[in-house]
């Protein structure tokens, strides 16, 4: 299961997101819900979420600052920003922090489900790419070792 952290200053929206979807059916566990970016960052440092859903405008630390901090502490975390602000500058800044998606409130259930499925597919793809690269690296090392052994054996025996 992938770990999800929700950061939203409005209590009803935060609780709504926690219970909005059948997260386990999507392969996701909600590991926490925080009222601002500062509290969210504290949770993220300990829990290491795979997915972060955050509001953009919050007291203490806003969603953009949280995204910036998350990029530094957990660069593989897939971030989704939800906002009531349809301003290009916010979306542009969010993209500079590698935010996966910028959704406008109110969020439609189908839109959130589609976004979450794409995020999960993206995480799966990254994991598979990592595993493939690691296996390829191992195979190359094994091949190099075998070829080096053959070469050294031919030097020792005088055969080429």
C-alpha angles and dihedrals in degrees: 000000000000119000120239128196120194120202116185129142096209106083096210093048091046092050089042092056091048090056099026096096138025091254097182090056087058091050093255134126119201103227097180150341121218132190095221143010095263093057090041091054091051090054092044093053090056103032100036099213121211091208131032125193112190140170114236101222115051136137123260095014123012127216095260092055089046090052090050092051092045091053087059100043100033111016094174094057111115109226129203119189120203118197145167088212116095094191122133093219092063093049092045092052091046090055090053087062092051094254108176098213140004111208126188122226133276091053117210115223093233091050092052092046091050091048093048092049090051091048091050090048089050092051091047090050092050091050092048091048090051092049091047092050092047092050091047090050090051092049092049092049091049091049092048091049092050092048092047090051091051091049094049091046090052090050092050095047095038093237122127 
